[in-house]
Amino acid sequence: MRVLWFTNIPLPNAAAQLGRSSGGTGWWMASLADELNRVGDIKLAVLTAARVERATSFVSAGIRYYVIPEPRTTSESAISRALSECADAVRECSPDVLHYHGTESFYPLLSARHLTAVPAVISLQGLLGPYSRWPAFFGDADPLRIAHMHRWLELLVGRGLLWYYLRLRRQAVMEREAISSGSVFLGRTDWDRAYVRSLNPTARYRTVGEVLRRDFWEQPQWSIDSAVRHRIVFSNAGHPRKGVETLLDALGTLRQRYPDAHLELSGTVSMRSGYGRYLRRRIESYRGAVSLLGHLDGPRLTQVLRSAHVFASASFIDNSPNSVCEAMLVGVPCVCSYTGGTPSLLEHGRNGLFFPPGDPEMLADRIAEIFDSDELACRLGANARLAAMERHDPALVMRQLLDAYCDAVDTANHK
């Protein structure tokens, strides 16, 4: 079977060929590609859009990569040109099935607008419709705080959170078109399944997990002895919807009881953007109680997770955040906001604790429960690891994925 993937970012091998950094996202797709490439009767090719002058193609590590120019705007003419490039690649590759990784980009419109007849599946990642709702995008920020998150120069040149919000709203319209027209969707949570059914009640939905980086399997699992007492870790800072400000407010409450409580944040927090500067000023007000770790590779991130007493995610909206999945696989006790698809990952009191989004007092109290009970911390962490090992087992995920590909082909043949 010949499979052509469409990815929102270049996979590491493609990024290296283009002379660019692969960044800190999308590693689960690279891990899945490695697993799929080991299957003897699967021939994988990958298409992505990037800032290149013209379409190019090359082979790396046994995978054919197609790179097309990235559309600079979301205008209909720009999207149409990009879709034409995609259609050319599909004709050259002649795949049996297309796999669109995510609904965030324009790729699924290739099938939605009948520019190809090749059977297709769409993986659900972030969902722009819900993500682009004002309370989800900006969290609980009031207008004054939103103003403080911007530099005037950003507003003048079309950058910053407000412009990003407007672009996301336009992209959400394309996502709605893609989901409404799709046939087979691959998801992982009750929430993403419900959203697809709200737009496309007759679509086929298949549960397909994610393959996480080997680093999170190979490192020793978390234990209370490896933890630094009262250290809280979160590994995806950088956007208001991730709830970092809720974490900071909770930290202030916790430090009244635990003066040594410390928060470590990994992920990119810009030094130039208005929001990055705003967040850094807030962090500086905690006088050393918060550390910004920047982007961490897999081995370093697993070390940071193993040193945590608690992993805390305060997102206002999320589907199945890899940051939570990775923490669970390491075996760190997790406290998460009850939002989006996260309830499909954790069971309150068994392998994690929940709190209402935007509620720093409740978040602080949940973290304190773990600080105060080693028995609870160890039980939650051990159960989290077991659940994650089952959910992200590469052999299971490969069976789910290959079954979904066959389902897409069979569905197309019986239309």
N, C-alpha and C positions, 0 to 999 in steps of 0.2 A: 504493500500500500504506500502510495506517495502522499505525503502530508505537507501542506504549506501553511506555516504559521505567520501571523501578523502581530508584531509586538510594538508597544508604544515607545519603547526605548531600545537602542541597540543592545543586544546581548554582549557579554564581555569579549568574546572572540571577535565580533564585528566591530566593537568599539576599539579594540586594539589594532585591528586592520586599518581603521580610519584615523588612528593616532590620537584617540581620545580616552579619557577616563570613563570607566564603566559606572562610576558613582556608587551610591549606597542603596539603590533600589533594584528590584527585578531579579534578584539572585535566585528566587525560587523557580523562575522560568528557566534559567540556565541549568539548575539542578534537574529539572524535569527533562530538558533537552538532552542532557547527558544520559539519563535513564532511557529515554526513548531511542536514542542513537544506538543503544546496545541491543535493541530488538532487531533480530536479523531480517525480518520481512517488512520493516518500516524504513522508508527513505525520507528523511526530514529536510525541508528547506525553510528558510526564515526570511520574511520581508519586513523591513522597518523604514520609516522616514527619518531623515536626519538633515542637517544643514550641509548639503553637498550641492555642487553646481549642476550635476547631471546624474542620471541613474547609472548605477554600477552593479557589478556582480562579481563574487569571488567565492572560493571554497576555503573553509578553515575547519580543521579537526573533523573532516568528513561531512560537514554540513554546507550546503549551498546557501549563501546569503545574497539577498537582493536589497539594495539600498536606493531609495528614491528621494528626490528633493522634498524637504518638509514644506508643506504649505505655510506661508507666512501669515495668512489671515484665515478667518473662518468664512470668508465670502464664498458664494456659490461657485464663482469662476475658479477660485483657488482650489476648492475641494474637487471640482470636476476634473481639473488638470491632474491632481494627485490620484484620483480614482482611475483615470485613463492610464497612468503609469502602472498602477496596480494590475489593471486588466492585462496589460502587456506582459507583466511578469507571470501572471497566471497562465497565459497562453504558452509562454516559453517553458514554464515548469511542468505543465500538464498534470496537476495533482489529482488524486482521487477524492480528497477532502480538504477543505479550508478550515483553519482554526484561528478565529479572531480572539486574541487575548485582551479582553476588556471591551467596554462600551464607551470608553473615554475619548477615543479617537474616531476618525472618519472611516476607518477600514470596513466595518460591517455594512456600510452603505453600498459597497460593491455588490453584495448579495441583495440587500433591500431594494436596490434600484434595478435589479435584474441585469447587471452588467456582466455577470457570469452565471452559468448554470451548474457549476461545481457544488456538490453538497457542502454545507458549512455548519460548524458549531461555534457558539459564542461563549467564552468564559466570562463569568461575572466577577469583576474586581470591585473597584469603587463604583458607586452608582451616582451619576451626576445629577439626576433629578432630585433625589433627597439631599445630596451634598450641597446643591446650589440654593436650597431654601435658606433664607436670611438667618433664622435662629441657629441652624446647623453650621453655616459657614462662619459666622462671627461669634458663635457661642453666646454667652450672656453679656457681651460687651454693649454698653450704651453708646449713643452717638458721640458723646464727648470722648470716650475712650477710643472709639474707632478713629476719630480725628487724630488722636495722639499716636495712632499706629501708622500714620502716613507722614511722608515728607511732602512739602508743597511741590517740589520738583517732580516727584513721582506722578502727582495728579496732572501736571502740565504735559508730561511726555507719555502718558498712557501706561504707567506702571503702578505697582502697589496693589493692595488688597482690593480696593473698590473696582479697579479695572479688571483684575483677575476674576472678581465676582461676576462682572458683566460678561466676560468671555465664557465663564463656566455656564452661565444661563443660556448663551447661544449654543454651546456644545451640548447642553442638556436637550435641546430641541432635536439635534441630530441623533442623540442617544434614544430618544423616544421613537423616532422613525425606525431605527435599527431594531429595537426590542419588539416593536409592534409587528415587524415583518419577519422576524427570525423564526426558525423551526425547532432547533435543538439548542438548549442552553445548559451550560455546565456551572453548577454552583455548589455552595458549601453550607449555607445557613437557611433557616426558616425565613429570615427577613428578605434575602435576595430572591428566594422562590416566590414569596408573596408579592414582591414588587413586579416581577416578570408576569405573574398571573393577572395582576391588575391591569396591565397593558396588553397582554396577549394570552387570553385564557386557554387557547388550544395548543400552545407551545408545549414541546416535550422538555422536561426538566430532568437532568441527570446529576446525581451527586458525584462530584469528582474532587478529591482533596488536592493538597499542594505538597510537593516534595521540598522540604527545607534543606538548607545547606548542611553538608556532612559535619561541619564544625560543631553543630548543636547536638549531633548524635555521638560524636567521638570524644568530646570532653567529659571528664567526670561530672556526675550530676551534682546538683546543689545539695548541701547539707548545712545544718545549723552551725557546724564547726567551721565551715568555709565562709560563713556570713560575717560581715562587719555589723555589729549591733547598731540598730536604728538607722541603717543606710537604706534609702529608697532610691530605686532606679526606674527611669523611663527612657525608652530607646527610640522615640520618634518625635522629637520636638520640632518646632518650626512653623506651625500654622495655628491660627486661633481655634479651629475646630478640634484640635488635639487636646485642648483643655489644660495647657501648661499653667495658666494663671490659676485655675482651680487647685492644681497641685501646690503652687506657691502659697496660696491662702491656707491650704490644709497644713503645709509645713509650719506656717506661723502659729497655728493652733497647737500642733504637736510639740513644738519647742517649749511651750509652757510646761509640759510634763516631762519631755525628754530634751534637755538643753543641747545634747550632742546629736540630735537628729540632723541628717544630712541628705540632700537630694542631688543625685547625679543624672544629668540629661545628656544623652547622645543624640546625634542628628545635627544637621546643618542649621545654624541660626546665623543668618546673614549679618555682616557688620555694616552693610550699606543700605539695606532696605529700611523703610520706616518701621515695619513691624519688628524686624530684627533688632533695630536700635531700641525700640520701646521695650521689648522683652529683656534685652540686656540691662537696661536701666533698672527694671524691676528686680532682676536677679542680683544686681549689685547692691540693692537696698537690703539684702539679706546678709551682708557682711561676711561672706565666706561660707555660708551654710549651703550654698548651691554651687555645683561645679558643672561647667559646660565642657563636655568631652569631645565634641565635634564628631565627624564621621569615623566609625570604628569598623574594621574588617571583622570577619567571622570569629577568628580565634580571640581577638581582643574583646569583642562583645561578649563572648561566652565567659571570659574571665570576669568581666564587670558584672554580669548576671549572677555568677556564682558567689560574688562578694556581697550581693544585695541581701538585706534582711526581708525586703518586700519589693516586688515589682508592682507599680501602680500605673494604670492607664485611665485618664480622665476625659476621654474623647466625648464630644457632643454627638458625633455620628461616626459610625464605622461599620464595615461589613464583616470581614474576618481578618482583623489586623495581624500581620505577620509578627509584629513586635510582641503581641500577646502569645501567639503560637510558639515563638522561639523561647520566650520565658518559660512557658509551660513545659516545653521539651527539655529544657535544662533542669526543671524541677523547682523553680523559685515559687514561693507562695505569691499569688496574684490577687490584687484588688482592682476591679474594673468597673467602669460606669455601665449601667444597664441600658444599653442602647444598640440599635441596629441589629447586626448579626452576632454580637458578642455573646448573648445568652445561649447561642448554639455551641459555643466553645466551652463555657464554664457552667458548672452547677453549683449554686450558692451553698456554702457550707460543706461541700464535698471536695471540690478541687479548686475552689476560689471563693472570693467574697465580692458581692456587688454593692454599689451605692447609686443613688440617683444622679444623673448628669448635672453638673454645675452646683453640687452641694458639698462645699469644702468641709463643713462640720462633720457630715456623715462619712466622708472620705477619711478624715483624720481619725474618726472613731473606729472605722474598719481597720485601718493600719495599726492603731493602738491595740486592737484585739490580737493581732499577730505579734506585735512587740511584746505583749504581756504573756504569751503562751507558746513555749517551744513545742509543746505537743501539737497544738493547732497548726503552727507553721510547718512542722514536719509532715503532718498528715495531709494538709492541703498541697504541699509541694510534691509529695510522693504520688498522690492521686492525679495531680496535674500532669506529671510526667507519663504516667501510664496511659492517660487519655490521649495525650499528644502522640505518643509512640504508636498507638493504634490508628489514630486519625491520619497521620503523616507517613505511615509505613510505605516505602517506595513500591513494594510489590503490589500492595492494595491499590495505590493510586494509579499504577500502570494498568492494572486490570480494569479499573473504572474508566480510565481514559480510552483504552482500546475498544472497550464495549461501546462507549459513546460514539467513537468514530464509525464503528460498524452500524450503529443505530442510525446515524445521520445518512450513511450511504443507503441503508435499507429503506429508510423513510422516503428518500428522494426517488428510489427505484419504484416505489409503490404508489407514487402520486398519479 
